[in-house]
Amino acid sequence: MPMILVVDDDDQIRKLIRATLEEAGYRVTEARNGREAIPQYRLDQADLVIMDILMPGQDGLVTIATLRQEFPDLKVIAITGGTDRIGILNFLDVAKMFGAGRTLQKPFEMKTLLDMVQAELQA
């Protein structure tokens, strides 16, 4: 079964995503922020990364860019609750520019996330 790395600074969201993925049969590892995610991914190269964009310390955009330099085939679903913009683009548009295959705005249905996970893994 595929391995998924879940990166989110919100413990409750991270645990909910983990429980949902494990119930669906996926193996899951976690990181609380971008600084933890990079060595975690290097240690256990997950088949997919679910990355929060807005995190303290090192945000998801920098983390996606850093990982994609080293692992160009990295599969990423970017998630965010932020509605801020970078110029005329929102964070999810920028995440796609940085290499996220799919994006999801919080709050979201777990069924929607599971459908995206399956689609991204098959892409």
Backbone as CSV, one residue per row, in Angstrom:
resi,resn,N_x,N_y,N_z,CA_x,CA_y,CA_z,C_x,C_y,C_z
1,MET,0.854,-1.185,0.000,0.000,0.000,0.000,0.893,1.240,0.000
2,PRO,0.501,2.271,-0.723,1.310,3.490,-0.809,1.518,4.178,0.548
3,MET,2.661,4.846,0.639,3.016,5.636,1.819,2.730,7.106,1.528
4,ILE,2.113,7.781,2.505,1.780,9.191,2.357,2.375,9.962,3.534
5,LEU,3.037,11.061,3.233,3.569,11.970,4.248,2.591,13.127,4.397
6,VAL,2.079,13.319,5.604,1.146,14.404,5.893,1.899,15.485,6.663
7,VAL,1.909,16.705,6.122,2.639,17.815,6.731,1.639,18.928,7.050
8,ASP,1.422,19.163,8.333,0.501,20.221,8.772,0.862,20.591,10.190
9,ASP,0.869,21.889,10.488,1.221,22.341,11.829,0.060,22.199,12.816
10,ASP,-1.141,21.965,12.331,-2.312,21.792,13.187,-2.433,20.314,13.550
11,ASP,-2.173,19.995,14.828,-2.179,18.604,15.272,-3.500,17.901,14.982
12,GLN,-4.607,18.578,15.201,-5.916,17.950,15.001,-6.157,17.624,13.531
13,ILE,-5.832,18.534,12.662,-6.016,18.277,11.228,-5.103,17.147,10.779
14,ARG,-3.847,17.192,11.200,-2.884,16.151,10.824,-3.358,14.783,11.288
15,LYS,-3.833,14.693,12.525,-4.309,13.405,13.062,-5.574,12.931,12.354
16,LEU,-6.470,13.847,12.008,-7.687,13.491,11.288,-7.349,12.962,9.893
17,ILE,-6.452,13.637,9.201,-6.037,13.175,7.874,-5.370,11.815,7.989
18,ARG,-4.496,11.660,8.980,-3.813,10.378,9.171,-4.813,9.259,9.413
19,ALA,-5.759,9.476,10.326,-6.746,8.446,10.647,-7.569,8.085,9.410
20,THR,-7.962,9.079,8.641,-8.755,8.840,7.431,-7.964,8.021,6.414
21,LEU,-6.714,8.388,6.209,-5.877,7.663,5.251,-5.595,6.241,5.704
22,GLU,-5.306,6.071,6.987,-5.033,4.723,7.498,-6.272,3.841,7.411
23,GLU,-7.426,4.414,7.685,-8.673,3.657,7.566,-8.906,3.206,6.122
24,ALA,-8.419,4.007,5.174,-8.536,3.659,3.755,-7.439,2.696,3.306
25,GLY,-6.531,2.346,4.221,-5.508,1.358,3.919,-4.135,1.894,3.578
26,TYR,-3.933,3.195,3.654,-2.629,3.778,3.339,-1.710,3.744,4.559
27,ARG,-0.412,3.687,4.300,0.583,3.869,5.354,0.863,5.366,5.432
28,VAL,1.045,5.900,6.651,1.161,7.351,6.826,2.317,7.692,7.754
29,THR,3.083,8.702,7.360,4.045,9.329,8.250,3.650,10.795,8.364
30,GLU,4.185,11.478,9.365,3.777,12.850,9.639,4.981,13.757,9.860
31,ALA,4.735,15.035,9.600,5.673,16.099,9.970,4.835,17.312,10.355
32,ARG,5.345,18.086,11.336,4.603,19.250,11.834,4.872,20.530,11.065
33,ASN,5.911,20.519,10.235,6.252,21.715,9.467,7.224,21.339,8.363
34,GLY,7.570,22.324,7.550,8.461,22.075,6.432,9.850,21.625,6.841
35,ARG,10.338,22.151,7.950,11.682,21.755,8.415,11.731,20.281,8.786
36,GLU,10.643,19.761,9.354,10.583,18.327,9.679,10.317,17.486,8.431
37,ALA,9.578,18.044,7.495,9.145,17.275,6.324,10.312,16.866,5.427
38,ILE,11.282,17.745,5.260,12.376,17.454,4.324,13.192,16.242,4.771
39,PRO,13.710,16.197,5.998,14.441,14.986,6.385,13.534,13.751,6.476
40,GLN,12.277,13.953,6.838,11.340,12.824,6.892,11.154,12.226,5.503
41,TYR,11.005,13.080,4.502,10.839,12.576,3.139,12.121,11.899,2.651
42,ARG,13.252,12.469,2.977,14.516,11.843,2.572,14.678,10.469,3.196
43,LEU,14.215,10.308,4.422,14.304,9.033,5.135,13.350,7.995,4.562
44,ASP,12.103,8.353,4.387,11.059,7.464,3.870,10.393,8.142,2.689
45,GLN,10.913,7.942,1.502,10.369,8.630,0.334,8.941,8.160,0.069
46,ALA,8.011,8.961,0.547,6.600,8.641,0.411,6.185,8.698,-1.051
47,ASP,5.102,7.995,-1.355,4.555,8.014,-2.707,3.806,9.318,-2.986
48,LEU,3.385,10.000,-1.906,2.618,11.231,-2.023,2.829,12.065,-0.770
49,VAL,2.854,13.383,-0.934,2.943,14.307,0.196,1.694,15.177,0.196
50,ILE,1.027,15.254,1.349,-0.068,16.194,1.546,0.514,17.330,2.371
51,MET,0.624,18.512,1.771,1.388,19.617,2.355,0.507,20.827,2.640
52,ASP,0.464,21.224,3.915,-0.167,22.494,4.259,0.729,23.606,3.737
53,ILE,0.123,24.697,3.291,0.903,25.808,2.753,1.370,26.764,3.844
54,LEU,0.457,27.158,4.720,0.783,28.167,5.730,1.178,27.498,7.039
55,MET,2.484,27.472,7.302,3.017,26.893,8.533,4.123,27.792,9.054
56,PRO,4.267,27.859,10.366,5.367,28.660,10.925,6.718,27.998,10.652
57,GLY,7.740,28.801,10.662,9.095,28.278,10.465,9.428,28.189,8.993
58,GLN,8.966,27.143,8.362,9.177,26.962,6.925,7.845,26.574,6.310
59,ASP,7.351,27.416,5.423,6.029,27.161,4.857,6.061,26.058,3.809
60,GLY,4.881,25.680,3.373,4.754,24.592,2.418,5.303,24.909,1.047
61,LEU,5.211,26.166,0.610,5.723,26.520,-0.710,7.232,26.315,-0.798
62,VAL,7.947,26.804,0.197,9.407,26.624,0.231,9.744,25.135,0.313
63,THR,8.984,24.405,1.103,9.237,22.971,1.275,8.995,22.212,-0.024
64,ILE,7.899,22.525,-0.715,7.636,21.877,-2.009,8.783,22.160,-2.980
65,ALA,9.191,23.411,-3.075,10.268,23.788,-3.997,11.570,23.075,-3.648
66,THR,11.887,23.007,-2.357,13.118,22.351,-1.911,13.096,20.862,-2.249
67,LEU,11.993,20.198,-1.940,11.892,18.758,-2.213,11.891,18.468,-3.714
68,ARG,11.217,19.309,-4.499,11.149,19.052,-5.945,12.511,19.231,-6.628
69,GLN,13.387,20.067,-6.056,14.738,20.185,-6.618,15.469,18.854,-6.499
70,GLU,15.298,18.199,-5.370,15.989,16.933,-5.115,15.220,15.728,-5.671
71,PHE,13.901,15.829,-5.678,13.036,14.732,-6.109,12.030,15.258,-7.142
72,PRO,12.435,15.379,-8.403,11.575,16.019,-9.413,10.233,15.323,-9.642
73,ASP,10.141,14.047,-9.337,8.893,13.311,-9.559,7.973,13.314,-8.341
74,LEU,8.295,14.123,-7.365,7.501,14.237,-6.143,6.040,14.524,-6.466
75,LYS,5.137,13.784,-5.828,3.699,14.022,-5.986,3.204,14.745,-4.742
76,VAL,2.500,15.866,-4.956,2.071,16.716,-3.848,0.610,17.122,-4.024
77,ILE,-0.128,17.055,-2.920,-1.423,17.713,-2.802,-1.215,18.825,-1.790
78,ALA,-1.437,20.070,-2.214,-1.280,21.217,-1.321,-2.639,21.578,-0.732
79,ILE,-2.647,21.854,0.576,-3.878,22.261,1.254,-3.624,23.559,2.021
80,THR,-4.664,24.355,2.166,-4.525,25.574,2.962,-5.883,26.085,3.401
81,GLY,-5.869,26.735,4.540,-7.042,27.446,5.021,-6.887,28.933,4.756
82,GLY,-5.726,29.315,4.283,-5.444,30.722,4.030,-6.158,31.242,2.798
83,THR,-6.603,32.459,2.874,-7.257,33.081,1.728,-6.452,34.272,1.219
84,ASP,-5.265,34.446,1.767,-4.420,35.560,1.338,-3.942,35.342,-0.088
85,ARG,-3.421,36.384,-0.640,-2.952,36.342,-2.012,-1.493,36.787,-2.076
86,ILE,-0.813,36.286,-3.077,0.530,36.738,-3.411,0.359,37.463,-4.740
87,GLY,0.341,38.770,-4.691,0.014,39.532,-5.896,-1.424,39.243,-6.289
88,ILE,-1.632,38.816,-7.531,-2.991,38.495,-7.975,-3.330,37.012,-7.814
89,LEU,-2.376,36.209,-7.367,-2.583,34.770,-7.232,-2.885,34.396,-5.787
90,ASN,-3.732,33.383,-5.597,-3.922,32.882,-4.240,-2.874,31.799,-3.961
91,PHE,-2.785,31.370,-2.712,-1.747,30.407,-2.317,-1.833,29.100,-3.091
92,LEU,-3.043,28.635,-3.391,-3.180,27.366,-4.097,-2.699,27.470,-5.539
93,ASP,-2.924,28.628,-6.183,-2.379,28.842,-7.528,-0.857,28.797,-7.495
94,VAL,-0.281,29.439,-6.494,1.176,29.458,-6.361,1.699,28.054,-6.076
95,ALA,0.981,27.289,-5.254,1.399,25.917,-4.954,1.476,25.088,-6.232
96,LYS,0.544,25.276,-7.142,0.598,24.555,-8.419,1.823,24.983,-9.221
97,MET,2.146,26.265,-9.171,3.337,26.754,-9.861,4.606,26.142,-9.268
98,PHE,4.582,25.859,-7.972,5.735,25.268,-7.288,5.799,23.754,-7.480
99,GLY,4.748,23.162,-8.050,4.802,21.737,-8.355,3.745,20.868,-7.721
100,ALA,2.773,21.446,-7.014,1.697,20.626,-6.467,0.807,20.158,-7.615
101,GLY,0.513,18.877,-7.637,-0.337,18.331,-8.686,-1.796,18.691,-8.500
102,ARG,-2.209,18.779,-7.236,-3.595,19.089,-6.902,-3.605,19.976,-5.665
103,THR,-4.689,20.717,-5.505,-4.806,21.614,-4.358,-6.200,21.496,-3.755
104,LEU,-6.286,21.838,-2.463,-7.545,21.719,-1.748,-7.634,22.809,-0.695
105,GLN,-8.746,23.518,-0.680,-8.997,24.592,0.281,-9.650,24.020,1.536
106,LYS,-9.109,24.371,2.705,-9.730,23.978,3.974,-10.918,24.891,4.240
107,PRO,-11.953,24.426,4.879,-12.210,23.032,5.257,-12.646,22.221,4.040
108,PHE,-12.392,20.921,4.098,-12.762,20.045,2.992,-13.311,18.743,3.554
109,GLU,-14.033,18.032,2.717,-14.577,16.725,3.079,-13.461,15.681,2.941
110,MET,-13.404,14.751,3.870,-12.388,13.709,3.799,-12.568,12.846,2.548
111,LYS,-13.791,12.662,2.099,-14.052,11.903,0.864,-13.390,12.604,-0.318
112,THR,-13.451,13.920,-0.353,-12.806,14.683,-1.423,-11.299,14.472,-1.385
113,LEU,-10.722,14.508,-0.189,-9.285,14.277,-0.050,-8.921,12.866,-0.519
114,LEU,-9.686,11.865,-0.101,-9.401,10.484,-0.514,-9.479,10.330,-2.032
115,ASP,-10.459,10.968,-2.652,-10.567,10.918,-4.115,-9.345,11.555,-4.768
116,MET,-8.883,12.674,-4.209,-7.694,13.350,-4.749,-6.443,12.489,-4.565
117,VAL,-6.331,11.863,-3.395,-5.174,10.997,-3.132,-5.113,9.886,-4.173
118,GLN,-6.232,9.222,-4.391,-6.275,8.138,-5.357,-5.913,8.635,-6.762
119,ALA,-6.496,9.765,-7.147,-6.225,10.319,-8.482,-4.757,10.707,-8.635
120,GLU,-4.189,11.336,-7.624,-2.789,11.780,-7.706,-1.843,10.588,-7.730
121,LEU,-2.142,9.559,-6.977,-1.288,8.377,-6.977,-1.329,7.659,-8.334
122,GLN,-2.456,7.739,-9.008,-2.598,7.096,-10.317,-2.060,7.960,-11.453
123,ALA,-1.846,9.242,-11.189,-1.392,10.166,-12.245,0.013,9.842,-12.693
